[in-house]
Amino acid sequence: MRQRVVRVALTAALVAVVLLAVPLALAIRSSLYADQRDSLERAALSGAVRISPDYATGDPVELPARPAGGHLGVYDPQLRLRAGSGPRTGDAAVRRALRAEVVRGHSGDDLIVTVPVSHAEQVIGVVRASSPAAAVRGRVLAVWAVLAGACALALTAAVLIARRQARRLAAPLEDLSRHSRAVTAGDLGARAAPSDIAEIDQVARAHNEMLQSLTELLRHERDFTANASHQLRTPLTGLQLTLEAGLEQTEEGHLRDALRAALATTRRLHSTVEEVLRLSRSRGLPRSAAPHTPVLRLLRETGERWHGTLARDGRRLECEFHDVPDDVRVPGTPVAEILGILLDNAHVHGRGTIRLGVRDLDNALAFDVSDEGTVHDEAARLFDRGHSGNGEGTGIGLALADDLAVSLGGRLSLSHRHPTTFTLLIPVRQDGTTQDGITEGEG
């Protein structure tokens, strides 16, 4: 920014200097040449008034001093030099002056002024004054050098003032940039200091207010996470321990089956809570990787879990996953959560048979969940938090599933409106695991 301010100021100063100095230089040149011609004209007129009509008969002519480095002479009507100095024969300027006109011009490298001498309404001679034009050019160049020095001084002053102003303008912005980088690095206590520039101070105040609001928001989020962790984990752990104890002490088969089912449900609920809490951590902070599970086992468990629920409502669940290698693994808990949300969405909002399938795309796995219903809403709005389509439910499920997919480096999308089909893409490395840092065999 500093360089840009200096460049702008220097460009403006340079344009101003050029617009002022060039006309001024031309005016100075014209003025110096005009002054020199005026001086020659005064010398010629002074000589003309001293000439008597009898100079042609030999009366001596007393001329004033000639111009410095020049000539002053008197010529008769025959163009002969009768007194003073100059060419022996009159030139074109002298011939023009014999026609009773004052001539201002130049001849070769000399400036010339010729003045006619009249008597009884007749021109009886001409006074010719001349001086070298080089002398005037020397004065012009000297004045131009002074003018160029003044321009250079003005540009130097402009640069110095521009650099000072650039430092004054850039310093608070650079300070604001440093504080922003500190905030990016995690220091939410960084605040921009005030400066003496009102506009920048306004930006700094808005920046500090935003940080204050962000700090409060993150504090509330951390408090919520901590409270949810304490309030949910504790009763779930107690429920799990109670069911395990009841399972050990109960002999009746049907009751043991119920306890096993309840225990499995609490374990899944515990996994759900853990995954939601893992996902709720702030972006940029390290997250623990989810344990990996073979895809076929995950799909079989998911199918077994939902068959009974759907059957009670007269719905069928068909699973198709025959072309997936046995050694492919995915993060078990988050993928199971996403599939559970999609199946629940098909159960509540869809109709007809629900199909769960997986396709091997070499570098990714595509999980498809479809039913025989139709989606009428915009695809992008389906994943907005709080949007539930028909107004039923909280509208959190698909948004949560999308967040979970993004946390795995994957993507969740509506691939078909009719029949309604959601597709989850999970990237897979060559070693058969998803790309979240867990190798095959871990978890």
Contacts in CASP RR format, 6 or more apart in sequence:
PFRMAT RR
TARGET T0000
AUTHOR 0000-0000-0000
METHOD contacts of the structure
MODEL  1
MRQRVVRVALTAALVAVVLLAVPLALAIRSSLYADQRDSLERAALSGAVR
ISPDYATGDPVELPARPAGGHLGVYDPQLRLRAGSGPRTGDAAVRRALRA
EVVRGHSGDDLIVTVPVSHAEQVIGVVRASSPAAAVRGRVLAVWAVLAGA
CALALTAAVLIARRQARRLAAPLEDLSRHSRAVTAGDLGARAAPSDIAEI
DQVARAHNEMLQSLTELLRHERDFTANASHQLRTPLTGLQLTLEAGLEQT
EEGHLRDALRAALATTRRLHSTVEEVLRLSRSRGLPRSAAPHTPVLRLLR
ETGERWHGTLARDGRRLECEFHDVPDDVRVPGTPVAEILGILLDNAHVHG
RGTIRLGVRDLDNALAFDVSDEGTVHDEAARLFDRGHSGNGEGTGIGLAL
ADDLAVSLGGRLSLSHRHPTTFTLLIPVRQDGTTQDGITEGEG
1 166 0 8 1.000
1 169 0 8 1.000
1 170 0 8 1.000
1 173 0 8 1.000
2 163 0 8 1.000
2 166 0 8 1.000
2 167 0 8 1.000
2 170 0 8 1.000
3 166 0 8 1.000
5 162 0 8 1.000
5 165 0 8 1.000
5 166 0 8 1.000
5 169 0 8 1.000
5 170 0 8 1.000
6 159 0 8 1.000
6 162 0 8 1.000
6 163 0 8 1.000
6 166 0 8 1.000
8 162 0 8 1.000
9 158 0 8 1.000
9 159 0 8 1.000
9 161 0 8 1.000
9 162 0 8 1.000
9 165 0 8 1.000
9 166 0 8 1.000
10 155 0 8 1.000
10 158 0 8 1.000
10 159 0 8 1.000
10 162 0 8 1.000
12 158 0 8 1.000
13 154 0 8 1.000
13 155 0 8 1.000
13 158 0 8 1.000
13 159 0 8 1.000
13 162 0 8 1.000
14 155 0 8 1.000
17 151 0 8 1.000
17 154 0 8 1.000
17 155 0 8 1.000
21 147 0 8 1.000
21 148 0 8 1.000
21 151 0 8 1.000
24 147 0 8 1.000
25 144 0 8 1.000
25 147 0 8 1.000
28 140 0 8 1.000
28 143 0 8 1.000
28 144 0 8 1.000
28 147 0 8 1.000
29 140 0 8 1.000
29 144 0 8 1.000
32 136 0 8 1.000
32 139 0 8 1.000
32 140 0 8 1.000
32 143 0 8 1.000
33 111 0 8 1.000
33 136 0 8 1.000
33 140 0 8 1.000
36 111 0 8 1.000
36 131 0 8 1.000
36 135 0 8 1.000
36 136 0 8 1.000
37 104 0 8 1.000
37 105 0 8 1.000
37 111 0 8 1.000
37 113 0 8 1.000
39 67 0 8 1.000
39 131 0 8 1.000
40 67 0 8 1.000
40 111 0 8 1.000
40 112 0 8 1.000
40 113 0 8 1.000
40 129 0 8 1.000
40 130 0 8 1.000
40 131 0 8 1.000
41 102 0 8 1.000
41 104 0 8 1.000
41 113 0 8 1.000
41 115 0 8 1.000
41 129 0 8 1.000
43 64 0 8 1.000
43 66 0 8 1.000
43 67 0 8 1.000
43 72 0 8 1.000
43 113 0 8 1.000
43 129 0 8 1.000
44 72 0 8 1.000
44 113 0 8 1.000
44 114 0 8 1.000
44 115 0 8 1.000
44 127 0 8 1.000
44 128 0 8 1.000
44 129 0 8 1.000
45 115 0 8 1.000
45 127 0 8 1.000
46 64 0 8 1.000
47 63 0 8 1.000
47 64 0 8 1.000
47 72 0 8 1.000
47 74 0 8 1.000
47 115 0 8 1.000
47 127 0 8 1.000
48 115 0 8 1.000
48 116 0 8 1.000
48 117 0 8 1.000
48 127 0 8 1.000
50 61 0 8 1.000
50 62 0 8 1.000
50 63 0 8 1.000
50 64 0 8 1.000
51 61 0 8 1.000
51 74 0 8 1.000
51 117 0 8 1.000
51 125 0 8 1.000
51 127 0 8 1.000
52 59 0 8 1.000
52 61 0 8 1.000
53 119 0 8 1.000
53 120 0 8 1.000
53 124 0 8 1.000
55 61 0 8 1.000
55 74 0 8 1.000
55 82 0 8 1.000
55 83 0 8 1.000
55 124 0 8 1.000
56 76 0 8 1.000
56 82 0 8 1.000
56 124 0 8 1.000
60 83 0 8 1.000
61 74 0 8 1.000
61 82 0 8 1.000
61 83 0 8 1.000
61 84 0 8 1.000
63 72 0 8 1.000
63 73 0 8 1.000
63 74 0 8 1.000
63 83 0 8 1.000
63 84 0 8 1.000
63 127 0 8 1.000
64 72 0 8 1.000
65 72 0 8 1.000
66 72 0 8 1.000
66 73 0 8 1.000
66 84 0 8 1.000
66 85 0 8 1.000
66 129 0 8 1.000
67 129 0 8 1.000
67 130 0 8 1.000
67 131 0 8 1.000
68 131 0 8 1.000
68 135 0 8 1.000
69 131 0 8 1.000
69 132 0 8 1.000
69 135 0 8 1.000
70 85 0 8 1.000
70 110 0 8 1.000
70 129 0 8 1.000
70 130 0 8 1.000
70 131 0 8 1.000
70 132 0 8 1.000
71 84 0 8 1.000
71 85 0 8 1.000
71 86 0 8 1.000
71 128 0 8 1.000
71 129 0 8 1.000
71 130 0 8 1.000
71 131 0 8 1.000
72 84 0 8 1.000
72 85 0 8 1.000
72 127 0 8 1.000
72 128 0 8 1.000
72 129 0 8 1.000
72 130 0 8 1.000
73 81 0 8 1.000
73 82 0 8 1.000
73 83 0 8 1.000
73 84 0 8 1.000
73 85 0 8 1.000
73 86 0 8 1.000
73 127 0 8 1.000
73 128 0 8 1.000
73 129 0 8 1.000
74 81 0 8 1.000
74 82 0 8 1.000
74 83 0 8 1.000
74 84 0 8 1.000
74 117 0 8 1.000
74 125 0 8 1.000
74 126 0 8 1.000
74 127 0 8 1.000
74 128 0 8 1.000
75 81 0 8 1.000
75 82 0 8 1.000
75 90 0 8 1.000
75 94 0 8 1.000
75 125 0 8 1.000
75 126 0 8 1.000
75 127 0 8 1.000
75 128 0 8 1.000
76 82 0 8 1.000
76 124 0 8 1.000
76 125 0 8 1.000
77 98 0 8 1.000
77 123 0 8 1.000
77 124 0 8 1.000
77 125 0 8 1.000
79 89 0 8 1.000
79 90 0 8 1.000
79 94 0 8 1.000
79 95 0 8 1.000
80 88 0 8 1.000
80 89 0 8 1.000
80 90 0 8 1.000
81 87 0 8 1.000
81 88 0 8 1.000
81 89 0 8 1.000
81 90 0 8 1.000
86 128 0 8 1.000
86 130 0 8 1.000
90 126 0 8 1.000
90 128 0 8 1.000
91 107 0 8 1.000
91 112 0 8 1.000
92 107 0 8 1.000
93 103 0 8 1.000
93 105 0 8 1.000
93 107 0 8 1.000
93 112 0 8 1.000
93 114 0 8 1.000
93 128 0 8 1.000
94 114 0 8 1.000
94 126 0 8 1.000
94 128 0 8 1.000
96 103 0 8 1.000
96 114 0 8 1.000
97 103 0 8 1.000
97 114 0 8 1.000
97 115 0 8 1.000
97 116 0 8 1.000
97 123 0 8 1.000
97 126 0 8 1.000
97 128 0 8 1.000
98 116 0 8 1.000
98 123 0 8 1.000
98 125 0 8 1.000
98 126 0 8 1.000
99 116 0 8 1.000
99 123 0 8 1.000
100 116 0 8 1.000
100 118 0 8 1.000
100 123 0 8 1.000
101 116 0 8 1.000
102 113 0 8 1.000
102 114 0 8 1.000
102 115 0 8 1.000
102 116 0 8 1.000
103 112 0 8 1.000
103 113 0 8 1.000
103 114 0 8 1.000
104 112 0 8 1.000
104 113 0 8 1.000
105 111 0 8 1.000
105 112 0 8 1.000
105 113 0 8 1.000
106 112 0 8 1.000
106 133 0 8 1.000
107 130 0 8 1.000
108 133 0 8 1.000
109 132 0 8 1.000
109 133 0 8 1.000
109 134 0 8 1.000
110 130 0 8 1.000
110 131 0 8 1.000
110 132 0 8 1.000
110 133 0 8 1.000
111 130 0 8 1.000
111 131 0 8 1.000
111 132 0 8 1.000
111 133 0 8 1.000
111 136 0 8 1.000
112 128 0 8 1.000
112 129 0 8 1.000
112 130 0 8 1.000
113 128 0 8 1.000
113 129 0 8 1.000
113 130 0 8 1.000
114 126 0 8 1.000
114 127 0 8 1.000
114 128 0 8 1.000
114 129 0 8 1.000
115 126 0 8 1.000
115 127 0 8 1.000
115 129 0 8 1.000
116 123 0 8 1.000
116 125 0 8 1.000
116 126 0 8 1.000
117 123 0 8 1.000
117 124 0 8 1.000
117 125 0 8 1.000
117 126 0 8 1.000
117 127 0 8 1.000
118 124 0 8 1.000
168 196 0 8 1.000
168 197 0 8 1.000
169 197 0 8 1.000
169 200 0 8 1.000
171 195 0 8 1.000
172 192 0 8 1.000
172 193 0 8 1.000
172 195 0 8 1.000
172 197 0 8 1.000
172 200 0 8 1.000
172 201 0 8 1.000
172 204 0 8 1.000
173 200 0 8 1.000
175 192 0 8 1.000
175 193 0 8 1.000
175 195 0 8 1.000
176 192 0 8 1.000
176 200 0 8 1.000
176 203 0 8 1.000
176 204 0 8 1.000
176 207 0 8 1.000
179 190 0 8 1.000
179 191 0 8 1.000
179 192 0 8 1.000
179 207 0 8 1.000
180 207 0 8 1.000
182 190 0 8 1.000
183 189 0 8 1.000
183 190 0 8 1.000
183 211 0 8 1.000
188 211 0 8 1.000
188 214 0 8 1.000
188 215 0 8 1.000
188 218 0 8 1.000
189 211 0 8 1.000
189 215 0 8 1.000
190 211 0 8 1.000
191 208 0 8 1.000
191 211 0 8 1.000
192 204 0 8 1.000
192 207 0 8 1.000
192 208 0 8 1.000
193 204 0 8 1.000
194 201 0 8 1.000
194 204 0 8 1.000
195 201 0 8 1.000
195 204 0 8 1.000
218 282 0 8 1.000
221 280 0 8 1.000
221 282 0 8 1.000
224 280 0 8 1.000
225 277 0 8 1.000
225 280 0 8 1.000
225 281 0 8 1.000
228 273 0 8 1.000
228 277 0 8 1.000
228 280 0 8 1.000
229 277 0 8 1.000
232 273 0 8 1.000
233 270 0 8 1.000
233 273 0 8 1.000
236 266 0 8 1.000
236 269 0 8 1.000
236 270 0 8 1.000
236 273 0 8 1.000
237 270 0 8 1.000
239 266 0 8 1.000
240 263 0 8 1.000
240 266 0 8 1.000
240 267 0 8 1.000
240 270 0 8 1.000
243 259 0 8 1.000
243 262 0 8 1.000
243 263 0 8 1.000
243 266 0 8 1.000
244 263 0 8 1.000
246 259 0 8 1.000
247 256 0 8 1.000
247 259 0 8 1.000
247 260 0 8 1.000
247 263 0 8 1.000
250 256 0 8 1.000
250 259 0 8 1.000
268 305 0 8 1.000
271 333 0 8 1.000
271 336 0 8 1.000
271 337 0 8 1.000
272 333 0 8 1.000
272 337 0 8 1.000
274 333 0 8 1.000
275 290 0 8 1.000
275 333 0 8 1.000
275 334 0 8 1.000
275 337 0 8 1.000
275 404 0 8 1.000
276 400 0 8 1.000
278 287 0 8 1.000
278 288 0 8 1.000
278 290 0 8 1.000
279 287 0 8 1.000
279 334 0 8 1.000
279 400 0 8 1.000
279 403 0 8 1.000
279 404 0 8 1.000
279 407 0 8 1.000
281 287 0 8 1.000
287 407 0 8 1.000
289 331 0 8 1.000
289 436 0 8 1.000
289 437 0 8 1.000
289 438 0 8 1.000
290 331 0 8 1.000
290 332 0 8 1.000
290 333 0 8 1.000
290 334 0 8 1.000
290 436 0 8 1.000
290 438 0 8 1.000
291 331 0 8 1.000
291 332 0 8 1.000
291 333 0 8 1.000
291 438 0 8 1.000
291 442 0 8 1.000
291 443 0 8 1.000
292 329 0 8 1.000
292 330 0 8 1.000
292 331 0 8 1.000
292 332 0 8 1.000
292 433 0 8 1.000
292 434 0 8 1.000
292 438 0 8 1.000
292 440 0 8 1.000
292 441 0 8 1.000
292 442 0 8 1.000
292 443 0 8 1.000
293 329 0 8 1.000
293 330 0 8 1.000
293 331 0 8 1.000
293 332 0 8 1.000
293 335 0 8 1.000
293 336 0 8 1.000
293 443 0 8 1.000
294 326 0 8 1.000
294 327 0 8 1.000
294 328 0 8 1.000
294 329 0 8 1.000
295 321 0 8 1.000
295 324 0 8 1.000
295 328 0 8 1.000
295 329 0 8 1.000
295 330 0 8 1.000
295 358 0 8 1.000
295 365 0 8 1.000
296 321 0 8 1.000
296 324 0 8 1.000
296 326 0 8 1.000
298 330 0 8 1.000
298 332 0 8 1.000
298 335 0 8 1.000
298 336 0 8 1.000
299 319 0 8 1.000
299 321 0 8 1.000
299 339 0 8 1.000
299 356 0 8 1.000
299 357 0 8 1.000
299 358 0 8 1.000
300 319 0 8 1.000
301 336 0 8 1.000
302 336 0 8 1.000
302 339 0 8 1.000
302 340 0 8 1.000
302 343 0 8 1.000
302 356 0 8 1.000
303 317 0 8 1.000
303 319 0 8 1.000
303 356 0 8 1.000
306 317 0 8 1.000
306 340 0 8 1.000
306 343 0 8 1.000
306 347 0 8 1.000
306 354 0 8 1.000
307 317 0 8 1.000
309 347 0 8 1.000
310 316 0 8 1.000
310 317 0 8 1.000
310 347 0 8 1.000
310 354 0 8 1.000
313 347 0 8 1.000
315 347 0 8 1.000
315 352 0 8 1.000
315 353 0 8 1.000
315 354 0 8 1.000
316 352 0 8 1.000
316 353 0 8 1.000
316 354 0 8 1.000
317 343 0 8 1.000
317 353 0 8 1.000
317 354 0 8 1.000
317 355 0 8 1.000
317 356 0 8 1.000
318 353 0 8 1.000
318 354 0 8 1.000
318 355 0 8 1.000
318 356 0 8 1.000
319 355 0 8 1.000
319 356 0 8 1.000
319 357 0 8 1.000
320 355 0 8 1.000
320 356 0 8 1.000
320 357 0 8 1.000
320 358 0 8 1.000
321 356 0 8 1.000
321 357 0 8 1.000
321 358 0 8 1.000
323 359 0 8 1.000
323 360 0 8 1.000
324 358 0 8 1.000
324 360 0 8 1.000
324 365 0 8 1.000
325 360 0 8 1.000
325 432 0 8 1.000
327 432 0 8 1.000
327 440 0 8 1.000
328 360 0 8 1.000
328 365 0 8 1.000
328 428 0 8 1.000
328 432 0 8 1.000
328 433 0 8 1.000
329 432 0 8 1.000
329 433 0 8 1.000
329 434 0 8 1.000
329 440 0 8 1.000
329 441 0 8 1.000
330 365 0 8 1.000
330 426 0 8 1.000
330 428 0 8 1.000
330 433 0 8 1.000
330 434 0 8 1.000
331 408 0 8 1.000
331 434 0 8 1.000
331 436 0 8 1.000
331 438 0 8 1.000
334 404 0 8 1.000
334 407 0 8 1.000
334 408 0 8 1.000
335 367 0 8 1.000
335 408 0 8 1.000
335 424 0 8 1.000
335 426 0 8 1.000
337 400 0 8 1.000
337 401 0 8 1.000
337 404 0 8 1.000
338 367 0 8 1.000
338 401 0 8 1.000
338 404 0 8 1.000
338 405 0 8 1.000
338 412 0 8 1.000
338 424 0 8 1.000
339 356 0 8 1.000
339 367 0 8 1.000
339 369 0 8 1.000
339 424 0 8 1.000
341 397 0 8 1.000
341 398 0 8 1.000
341 400 0 8 1.000
341 401 0 8 1.000
342 369 0 8 1.000
342 401 0 8 1.000
342 422 0 8 1.000
342 424 0 8 1.000
343 354 0 8 1.000
343 356 0 8 1.000
343 369 0 8 1.000
344 397 0 8 1.000
345 397 0 8 1.000
345 398 0 8 1.000
345 422 0 8 1.000
346 354 0 8 1.000
346 369 0 8 1.000
346 370 0 8 1.000
346 371 0 8 1.000
346 420 0 8 1.000
347 354 0 8 1.000
348 392 0 8 1.000
348 393 0 8 1.000
349 389 0 8 1.000
349 390 0 8 1.000
349 392 0 8 1.000
350 371 0 8 1.000
350 372 0 8 1.000
350 373 0 8 1.000
350 420 0 8 1.000
351 371 0 8 1.000
351 372 0 8 1.000
351 373 0 8 1.000
352 371 0 8 1.000
352 372 0 8 1.000
352 373 0 8 1.000
353 371 0 8 1.000
353 372 0 8 1.000
354 369 0 8 1.000
354 370 0 8 1.000
354 371 0 8 1.000
355 368 0 8 1.000
355 369 0 8 1.000
355 370 0 8 1.000
355 371 0 8 1.000
356 367 0 8 1.000
356 368 0 8 1.000
356 369 0 8 1.000
357 367 0 8 1.000
357 368 0 8 1.000
357 369 0 8 1.000
358 365 0 8 1.000
358 366 0 8 1.000
358 367 0 8 1.000
358 368 0 8 1.000
359 365 0 8 1.000
359 366 0 8 1.000
359 368 0 8 1.000
361 425 0 8 1.000
363 427 0 8 1.000
363 428 0 8 1.000
364 425 0 8 1.000
364 426 0 8 1.000
364 427 0 8 1.000
364 428 0 8 1.000
365 425 0 8 1.000
365 426 0 8 1.000
365 428 0 8 1.000
366 423 0 8 1.000
366 424 0 8 1.000
366 425 0 8 1.000
367 423 0 8 1.000
367 424 0 8 1.000
367 426 0 8 1.000
368 415 0 8 1.000
368 421 0 8 1.000
368 422 0 8 1.000
368 423 0 8 1.000
368 424 0 8 1.000
369 421 0 8 1.000
369 422 0 8 1.000
369 424 0 8 1.000
370 416 0 8 1.000
370 419 0 8 1.000
370 420 0 8 1.000
370 421 0 8 1.000
370 422 0 8 1.000
371 419 0 8 1.000
371 420 0 8 1.000
372 419 0 8 1.000
372 420 0 8 1.000
373 418 0 8 1.000
373 419 0 8 1.000
373 420 0 8 1.000
374 417 0 8 1.000
374 418 0 8 1.000
374 419 0 8 1.000
374 420 0 8 1.000
375 382 0 8 1.000
375 414 0 8 1.000
375 417 0 8 1.000
375 418 0 8 1.000
375 420 0 8 1.000
376 417 0 8 1.000
377 387 0 8 1.000
377 389 0 8 1.000
379 413 0 8 1.000
379 414 0 8 1.000
379 417 0 8 1.000
381 387 0 8 1.000
381 389 0 8 1.000
382 389 0 8 1.000
382 398 0 8 1.000
382 414 0 8 1.000
383 398 0 8 1.000
383 399 0 8 1.000
383 402 0 8 1.000
383 412 0 8 1.000
384 399 0 8 1.000
385 395 0 8 1.000
385 396 0 8 1.000
385 399 0 8 1.000
386 394 0 8 1.000
386 395 0 8 1.000
386 396 0 8 1.000
386 399 0 8 1.000
387 395 0 8 1.000
387 399 0 8 1.000
388 394 0 8 1.000
388 395 0 8 1.000
389 395 0 8 1.000
398 412 0 8 1.000
401 412 0 8 1.000
401 424 0 8 1.000
402 412 0 8 1.000
405 411 0 8 1.000
405 412 0 8 1.000
405 424 0 8 1.000
405 425 0 8 1.000
405 426 0 8 1.000
408 426 0 8 1.000
408 434 0 8 1.000
408 436 0 8 1.000
409 426 0 8 1.000
409 427 0 8 1.000
409 435 0 8 1.000
409 436 0 8 1.000
410 424 0 8 1.000
410 425 0 8 1.000
410 426 0 8 1.000
410 427 0 8 1.000
411 424 0 8 1.000
411 425 0 8 1.000
412 422 0 8 1.000
412 423 0 8 1.000
412 424 0 8 1.000
412 425 0 8 1.000
413 422 0 8 1.000
413 423 0 8 1.000
413 425 0 8 1.000
414 420 0 8 1.000
414 421 0 8 1.000
414 422 0 8 1.000
414 423 0 8 1.000
415 421 0 8 1.000
415 422 0 8 1.000
415 423 0 8 1.000
426 434 0 8 1.000
427 434 0 8 1.000
427 435 0 8 1.000
428 434 0 8 1.000
428 435 0 8 1.000
429 435 0 8 1.000
431 439 0 8 1.000
431 440 0 8 1.000
432 440 0 8 1.000
433 439 0 8 1.000
433 440 0 8 1.000
END
